[in-house]
Protein backbone atom coordinates (compact mmCIF):
# COMPACT_ATOMS: atom_id res chain seq x y z
CA UNK A 1 0.00 0.00 0.00
CA UNK A 2 1.37 3.40 -0.99
CA UNK A 3 2.12 5.88 1.79
CA UNK A 4 0.08 9.11 1.34
CA UNK A 5 2.22 12.27 1.35
CA UNK A 6 1.93 16.00 0.79
CA UNK A 7 5.15 17.46 -0.60
CA UNK A 8 5.99 20.91 0.78
CA UNK A 9 8.79 22.57 -1.18
CA UNK A 10 10.12 25.59 -3.05
CA UNK A 11 10.71 23.99 -6.45
CA UNK A 12 14.17 25.05 -7.41
CA UNK A 13 16.59 22.35 -8.44
CA UNK A 14 16.30 20.15 -5.34
CA UNK A 15 12.54 20.68 -5.05
CA UNK A 16 12.04 19.79 -8.71
CA UNK A 17 13.97 16.58 -8.17
CA UNK A 18 11.88 15.77 -5.08
CA UNK A 19 8.68 16.27 -7.10
CA UNK A 20 9.95 14.02 -9.90
CA UNK A 21 10.96 11.30 -7.44
CA UNK A 22 7.56 11.44 -5.75
CA UNK A 23 5.76 11.29 -9.10
CA UNK A 24 7.65 8.22 -10.31
CA UNK A 25 7.32 6.37 -6.98
CA UNK A 26 3.60 5.66 -7.30
CA UNK A 27 3.95 2.15 -5.85
CA UNK A 28 5.53 3.52 -2.67
CA UNK A 29 4.02 7.01 -2.44
CA UNK A 30 0.55 8.41 -3.02
CA UNK A 31 1.18 12.09 -3.78
CA UNK A 32 -1.89 13.88 -2.42
CA UNK A 33 -0.60 17.28 -3.42
CA UNK A 34 2.31 19.67 -3.68
CA UNK A 35 2.38 22.80 -1.52
CA UNK A 36 4.77 25.42 -2.83
CA UNK A 37 6.31 28.12 -0.67
CA UNK A 38 8.54 31.10 -1.29
CA UNK A 39 12.23 30.28 -1.36
CA UNK A 40 14.80 31.39 -3.88
CA UNK A 41 11.96 32.90 -5.90
CA UNK A 42 8.52 34.31 -4.94
CA UNK A 43 5.58 31.91 -4.44
CA UNK A 44 4.00 32.68 -7.82
CA UNK A 45 7.14 31.36 -9.52
CA UNK A 46 7.49 28.32 -7.25
CA UNK A 47 3.93 27.31 -8.14
CA UNK A 48 4.67 27.78 -11.84
CA UNK A 49 7.87 25.73 -11.46
CA UNK A 50 5.96 22.90 -9.75
CA UNK A 51 3.33 22.89 -12.52
CA UNK A 52 6.04 22.77 -15.19
CA UNK A 53 7.78 19.84 -13.47
CA UNK A 54 4.47 17.94 -13.25
CA UNK A 55 3.75 18.65 -16.93
CA UNK A 56 7.26 17.58 -17.90
CA UNK A 57 6.67 14.31 -16.03
CA UNK A 58 3.34 13.83 -17.80
CA UNK A 59 1.41 14.16 -14.55
CA UNK A 60 -0.70 17.25 -15.28
CA UNK A 61 -3.34 16.02 -12.83
CA UNK A 62 -1.03 16.46 -9.80
CA UNK A 63 -2.54 18.97 -7.38
CA UNK A 64 -0.37 22.04 -6.74
CA UNK A 65 -1.24 24.56 -4.02
CA UNK A 66 0.41 27.86 -3.12
CA UNK A 67 1.56 27.89 0.47
CA UNK A 68 2.74 30.74 2.67
CA UNK A 69 4.20 33.69 0.77
CA UNK A 70 7.03 34.48 3.20
CA UNK A 71 8.95 33.05 6.14
CA UNK A 72 7.08 33.29 9.44
CA UNK A 73 9.86 34.83 11.52
CA UNK A 74 11.89 36.90 9.07
CA UNK A 75 11.59 38.85 5.82
CA UNK A 76 11.65 36.97 2.54
CA UNK A 77 15.03 37.11 0.81
CA UNK A 78 15.01 35.66 -2.70
CA UNK A 79 17.87 34.82 -5.03
CA UNK A 80 16.14 35.36 -8.36
CA UNK A 81 19.36 36.68 -9.88
CA UNK A 82 20.97 33.21 -9.49
CA UNK A 83 17.98 30.85 -9.25
CA UNK A 84 16.80 30.15 -12.79
CA UNK A 85 13.63 28.16 -13.30
CA UNK A 86 14.79 24.53 -13.46
CA UNK A 87 11.49 23.42 -14.91
CA UNK A 88 11.59 25.78 -17.87
CA UNK A 89 15.28 25.12 -18.37
CA UNK A 90 14.72 21.34 -18.40
CA UNK A 91 11.73 21.51 -20.72
CA UNK A 92 13.60 23.69 -23.23
CA UNK A 93 16.98 21.97 -22.99
CA UNK A 94 18.18 20.70 -26.37
CA UNK A 95 20.37 18.11 -24.66
CA UNK A 96 17.49 16.76 -22.58
CA UNK A 97 17.29 13.08 -23.53
CA UNK A 98 13.73 12.59 -22.31
CA UNK A 99 11.01 14.93 -23.41
CA UNK A 100 7.28 14.80 -23.92
CA UNK A 101 7.67 13.21 -27.37
CA UNK A 102 9.67 10.26 -25.96
CA UNK A 103 7.13 9.48 -23.28
CA UNK A 104 5.46 6.16 -23.87
CA UNK A 105 1.71 6.20 -24.37
CA UNK A 106 1.49 2.50 -23.58
CA UNK A 107 0.24 1.76 -20.09
CA UNK A 108 2.68 -1.15 -19.86
CA UNK A 109 5.79 1.04 -20.24
CA UNK A 110 6.17 4.03 -17.89
CA UNK A 111 7.48 7.22 -19.53
CA UNK A 112 10.69 7.17 -17.47
CA UNK A 113 11.61 3.80 -18.96
CA UNK A 114 10.92 4.88 -22.54
CA UNK A 115 13.84 4.92 -24.94
CA UNK A 116 15.77 8.19 -24.94
CA UNK A 117 15.57 10.47 -27.97
CA UNK A 118 18.67 10.37 -30.13
Beta strands, then each sheet from edge to edge (+ up, - down):
strand 1: 3-9
strand 2: 29-36
strand 3: 64-66
sheet 1: 1+ 2+ 3+
end
